[in-house]
Amino acid sequence: MMMTVLASILPVITAEIGGQHVYAWVFSSFLIISTVTIPLFAKLSDAYGIGLIRL
């Protein structure tokens, strides 16, 4: 679901940042950040409970 949102808003983000040449950088950054944060929050919610970690 996050990829669907990213695909629809990515042209707007890249236009604000500086054009289409940064399109791949924004997409790659999103994937790297997602890859790091999802397991991190999963481990924290296992350790401390979902109530403390819920955003």
N, C-alpha and C positions, 0 to 999 in steps of 0.2 A: 504494500500500500504506500509506503514512503517513496518508492521509486516512481509511482504514478504521480504523486504530488510533485516530486522533483522534476519529472519530465514536463509537466505543464508550467511550472514556474521558472525553469532554468533559462529560457530566453529573456525573461524580465531581469533576472539576476545578472546575467552576462551583459546585458545592455547597460545596466547601471554601473557595473565594474569597469567596463571599457571595451566592449565589443565581442564579436564571435570568436576571436582568437584565444580567449580565456575559457571557452566553453568546456574543453576537456579538463582543464585544471579544476574548475568548480565541481564537475562531476566526479573526478578522481578524489578530490578532497572529501566530498560527501561519503564516498564508499570507504575511504580509509578511516574516517571518523566513526562511521557506523560499525565497521569491523572491530574497532577498539572499544567503543563504549557499550555495545550490547552485551558482550560477555562480562565486562566490568560491572555493569549494573545487575546482571544476573547473579554474579558471585556475591555482591553486596546484599542483594535481597535474600539470598540463601543464608547469609551470615547474620543479618540483623532483622530480617522479616520484611515483608512487602510493605507494611504500613509506614515504615520509616523511609523507604526508598521511593515510594510513589511520587511522581512529579505532578 
